[in-house]
Amino acid sequence: MTNKKESTVIESQSHSNEPLSGSELLVETLLHEGVDFIFGYPGGAVLPLYDTFYDGKIKHILARHEQGATHAAEGYARVSGKTGVVVVTSGPGATNAITGITDAYSDSLPLVVFTGQVATPGIGKDAFQEADLLSMTTPITKANYQVKHVDDIPRIVHEAFYVANSGRKGPVVIDFPKDMGVLTSSAPLENEVHLPAYNVVEEPNEADIQQLSEYLSKAKKPLILAGAGINHSKSNSLLTAFVTQHQIPVATTLLGLGAIPYENPLFLGMGGMHGSYASNMALTECDLLINLGSRFDDRLASNPNEFAPNATVVHVDIDESEINKVISTDLGIVADCKKVLEALAQTFSNTVEHSDWVMHCLANKDKHPFKYQPADETFCRPQEAIEYIGKITHGDAIVTTDVGQHQMWAAQFYPFKHYGQWVTSGGLGTMGFGIPSAIGAQLAAPDKTVICFVGDGGFQMTNQEIALLPEYNLNVKIVLINNGTLGMVKQWQDKFFNKRFSHSVFNDQPDFMKMAEAYGIKGFLIDNPKNLKATLDEAFAYEGPALIEVRVSPVEPVNPMIPSGKANHEMEGLE
């Protein structure tokens, strides 16, 4: 590791040498980092901070639960590319935020989370609402700090923002004792980072690019696997231009959706457990697999021993620890995906003849596309609803989801075009993510249409955050796919547990339309397939936040599916 010095690109006012309270100094550092929003929830340990927030220098979004605050910050970070900022109080306030911190760590989203802490003299003495957040968050953060001296606030905050939003992005926790907000300091703001043990490598090695070019020049069945790294590096247009020039098919991961436009003929679809036939067969049959920014997770490579068995494997990732962690690679390149594509575009100029391979992949795409049965007289088809919403919004909306069947249907049927469009919980699979992440996404892109697809299970975990929609005038359309069950759990029980539906069916539910009314948003109920398109047209023409409930069958499965532990070509439910 080498010493890393970095200057912030954000110019901000520097405060005078007149002493400031720690809380005031913290706000100045946040302004210096270009922070637009703070997502938070007050409590005793952070009252000095909240007293400073009263002055309104930075917009504070009052969540209704600390988990909601962290997911909203994640949605904001995913769409804006900036670091999401969260402030919560000590003890249960901080522990409630741990789910969101873990989710951000799994999906490489930059957050800086300030956790309130009891005053310094009370630390380690089981004071009221004390919790050891440093120990709790060590395995789920890129770094964590506890402020022990008020003069350290500018350095710690600047380091935290740099670490969170560089390299493989992720969350950083700053534990902030109550007295640090009251003590005074004249410490200057920071513009440089000195972290000798933290080294970010973005530029690829020239020899590696030459080796990759050589592999490409010899490949007869090349395939690019695009992961979240393409979206994080905003290299989508570079990828699309490169594969179009060289006619290389592309599969994506769940979080890689949007890496290449949906309508591009070289896009084979999402691979993995609920991925497309064309993508999974290409992963099985390719002779060169170039993984750009994916970690080969188990939903993509359920059986690593049979994954891409005939391929030379090249893995590009900004995180060195991901190379050879799951799949043995022939060439590992530790670098930013954008830098690799830029170098490759300059180095590799051959157009290798592999039209037979491309035609084969496209034939597989035609053979088994994502499809669904026509609606019956009772229930709407969720796939049809999502597909039609894609047409209404021309594939340009920002789409957030909760977790479950609706998430997979959205991944399969919404026609994504760009980076930053797809906001979902991938690695952790966090129910309750959808609604608050949509709030953060809309704040990050106020002029964009934001859709939240959510199931009736996840909806009931964080639906209290709906209160923020009218409060902050957020035009989010929540599409509630209601099948009266925990759909994905029930589907697995149906297939692998002899139809023993243990606690996966809701025997009773609230009236969701009355809930919409109670929260002051417009409700649209679609319980007749004949009214699906007309009601969706009406709902999306409505100016303002809305809850659109779509009643679907409790036995509608997500297909196709690769059973856990099976190889990618062992797909079921294709017919």
Secondary structure as the mmCIF struct_conf table of DSSP 4:
data_model
#
loop_
_struct_conf.conf_type_id
_struct_conf.id
_struct_conf.beg_label_comp_id
_struct_conf.beg_label_asym_id
_struct_conf.beg_label_seq_id
_struct_conf.end_label_comp_id
_struct_conf.end_label_asym_id
_struct_conf.end_label_seq_id
STRN STRN1 SER A 7 SER A 7
BEND BEND1 VAL A 9 VAL A 9
HELX_LH_PP_P HELX_LH_PP_P1 GLN A 13 HIS A 15
BEND BEND2 ASN A 17 GLU A 18
STRN STRN2 LEU A 20 SER A 21
HELX_RH_AL_P HELX_RH_AL_P1 GLY A 22 HIS A 32
TURN_TY1_P TURN_TY1_P1 GLU A 33 GLY A 34
STRN STRN3 PHE A 37 TYR A 41
HELX_RH_3T_P HELX_RH_3T_P1 GLY A 44 VAL A 46
HELX_RH_AL_P HELX_RH_AL_P2 LEU A 47 PHE A 53
TURN_TY1_P TURN_TY1_P2 TYR A 54 ASP A 55
BEND BEND3 LYS A 57 ILE A 58
STRN STRN4 LYS A 59 LEU A 62
BEND BEND4 ARG A 64 HIS A 65
HELX_RH_AL_P HELX_RH_AL_P3 GLU A 66 SER A 80
BEND BEND5 LYS A 82 LYS A 82
HELX_LH_PP_P HELX_LH_PP_P2 THR A 83 THR A 83
STRN STRN5 GLY A 84 VAL A 88
BEND BEND6 SER A 90 SER A 90
TURN_TY1_P TURN_TY1_P3 GLY A 91 GLY A 91
HELX_RH_AL_P HELX_RH_AL_P4 PRO A 92 ASN A 96
TURN_TY1_P TURN_TY1_P4 ALA A 97 ALA A 97
HELX_RH_AL_P HELX_RH_AL_P5 ILE A 98 SER A 106
TURN_TY1_P TURN_TY1_P5 ASP A 107 SER A 108
STRN STRN6 LEU A 111 GLN A 117
HELX_RH_3T_P HELX_RH_3T_P2 THR A 120 GLY A 122
TURN_TY1_P TURN_TY1_P6 ILE A 123 ASP A 126
TURN_TY1_P TURN_TY1_P7 PHE A 128 GLN A 129
HELX_RH_AL_P HELX_RH_AL_P6 LEU A 133 THR A 137
HELX_RH_3T_P HELX_RH_3T_P3 THR A 138 ILE A 140
BEND BEND7 THR A 141 LYS A 142
STRN STRN7 ALA A 143 GLN A 146
BEND BEND8 HIS A 149 HIS A 149
HELX_RH_3T_P HELX_RH_3T_P4 VAL A 150 ASP A 152
HELX_RH_AL_P HELX_RH_AL_P7 ILE A 153 ALA A 164
TURN_TY1_P TURN_TY1_P8 ASN A 165 ASN A 165
BEND BEND9 SER A 166 ARG A 168
STRN STRN8 PRO A 171 PRO A 177
HELX_RH_3T_P HELX_RH_3T_P5 LYS A 178 GLY A 181
TURN_TY1_P TURN_TY1_P9 VAL A 182 VAL A 182
BEND BEND10 LEU A 183 LEU A 183
STRN STRN9 THR A 184 SER A 185
HELX_LH_PP_P HELX_LH_PP_P3 ALA A 187 GLU A 190
STRN STRN10 GLU A 192 GLU A 192
TURN_TY1_P TURN_TY1_P10 PRO A 196 ALA A 197
BEND BEND11 GLU A 203 GLU A 203
HELX_LH_PP_P HELX_LH_PP_P4 PRO A 204 ASN A 205
HELX_RH_AL_P HELX_RH_AL_P8 GLU A 206 LYS A 218
BEND BEND12 LYS A 220 LYS A 221
STRN STRN11 PRO A 222 ALA A 226
HELX_RH_AL_P HELX_RH_AL_P9 ALA A 228 HIS A 232
TURN_TY1_P TURN_TY1_P11 SER A 233 LYS A 234
HELX_RH_AL_P HELX_RH_AL_P10 ASN A 236 HIS A 246
TURN_TY1_P TURN_TY1_P12 GLN A 247 GLN A 247
STRN STRN12 VAL A 250 THR A 252
BEND BEND13 LEU A 254 LEU A 254
TURN_TY1_P TURN_TY1_P13 LEU A 255 GLY A 258
BEND BEND14 ALA A 259 ILE A 260
TURN_TY1_P TURN_TY1_P14 TYR A 262 GLU A 263
TURN_TY1_P TURN_TY1_P15 PRO A 265 LEU A 266
STRN STRN13 PHE A 267 MET A 270
BEND BEND15 GLY A 272 GLY A 272
TURN_TY1_P TURN_TY1_P16 MET A 273 HIS A 274
HELX_RH_AL_P HELX_RH_AL_P11 TYR A 277 GLU A 285
BEND BEND16 ASP A 287 ASP A 287
STRN STRN14 LEU A 288 LEU A 292
BEND BEND17 GLY A 293 GLY A 293
TURN_TY1_P TURN_TY1_P17 ASP A 298 LEU A 300
BEND BEND18 SER A 302 ASN A 303
HELX_RH_3T_P HELX_RH_3T_P6 PRO A 304 GLU A 306
BEND BEND19 PHE A 307 ALA A 308
TURN_TY1_P TURN_TY1_P18 PRO A 309 ASN A 310
STRN STRN15 THR A 312 ASP A 317
BEND BEND20 ILE A 318 ILE A 318
HELX_RH_3T_P HELX_RH_3T_P7 GLU A 320 GLU A 322
TURN_TY1_P TURN_TY1_P19 ILE A 323 LYS A 325
BEND BEND21 VAL A 326 ILE A 327
BEND BEND22 ASP A 330 ASP A 330
STRN STRN16 LEU A 331 VAL A 334
BEND BEND23 ALA A 335 ALA A 335
HELX_RH_AL_P HELX_RH_AL_P12 CYS A 337 THR A 347
HELX_RH_AL_P HELX_RH_AL_P13 SER A 355 LYS A 367
BEND BEND24 HIS A 368 HIS A 368
HELX_LH_PP_P HELX_LH_PP_P5 GLN A 373 ALA A 375
BEND BEND25 GLU A 377 THR A 378
STRN STRN17 CYS A 380 CYS A 380
HELX_RH_AL_P HELX_RH_AL_P14 PRO A 382 ILE A 392
TURN_TY1_P TURN_TY1_P20 THR A 393 GLY A 395
BEND BEND26 ALA A 397 ALA A 397
STRN STRN18 ILE A 398 THR A 401
BEND BEND27 VAL A 403 GLY A 404
HELX_RH_AL_P HELX_RH_AL_P15 GLN A 405 PHE A 413
BEND BEND28 TYR A 414 TYR A 414
BEND BEND29 HIS A 418 HIS A 418
TURN_TY1_P TURN_TY1_P21 TYR A 419 GLY A 420
STRN STRN19 TRP A 422 VAL A 423
BEND BEND30 GLY A 427 LEU A 428
TURN_TY1_P TURN_TY1_P22 MET A 431 GLY A 432
HELX_RH_AL_P HELX_RH_AL_P16 GLY A 434 ALA A 444
TURN_TY1_P TURN_TY1_P23 PRO A 446 ASP A 447
BEND BEND31 LYS A 448 LYS A 448
STRN STRN20 VAL A 450 GLY A 455
HELX_RH_AL_P HELX_RH_AL_P17 ASP A 456 THR A 462
HELX_RH_3T_P HELX_RH_3T_P8 ASN A 463 ALA A 467
HELX_RH_AL_P HELX_RH_AL_P18 LEU A 468 GLU A 471
TURN_TY1_P TURN_TY1_P24 TYR A 472 ASN A 473
STRN STRN21 VAL A 476 ASN A 482
BEND BEND32 GLY A 484 GLY A 484
STRN STRN22 THR A 485 THR A 485
HELX_RH_AL_P HELX_RH_AL_P19 GLY A 487 PHE A 496
BEND BEND33 PHE A 497 PHE A 497
TURN_TY1_P TURN_TY1_P25 ASN A 498 LYS A 499
TURN_TY1_P TURN_TY1_P26 SER A 502 HIS A 503
STRN STRN23 VAL A 505 VAL A 505
BEND BEND34 ASN A 507 ASN A 507
HELX_RH_AL_P HELX_RH_AL_P20 PHE A 512 ALA A 518
TURN_TY1_P TURN_TY1_P27 TYR A 519 GLY A 520
STRN STRN24 LYS A 522 ILE A 526
BEND BEND35 ASN A 528 ASN A 528
HELX_RH_3T_P HELX_RH_3T_P9 PRO A 529 ASN A 531
HELX_RH_AL_P HELX_RH_AL_P21 LEU A 532 ALA A 541
BEND BEND36 TYR A 542 GLY A 544
STRN STRN25 ALA A 546 ARG A 551
STRN STRN26 VAL A 552 VAL A 552
TURN_TY1_P TURN_TY1_P28 PRO A 554 VAL A 555
HELX_LH_PP_P HELX_LH_PP_P6 GLU A 556 VAL A 558
BEND BEND37 PRO A 560 PRO A 560
STRN STRN27 MET A 561 MET A 561
TURN_TY1_P TURN_TY1_P29 SER A 564 GLY A 565
TURN_TY1_P TURN_TY1_P30 ASN A 568 HIS A 569
STRN STRN28 GLU A 572 GLU A 572
#
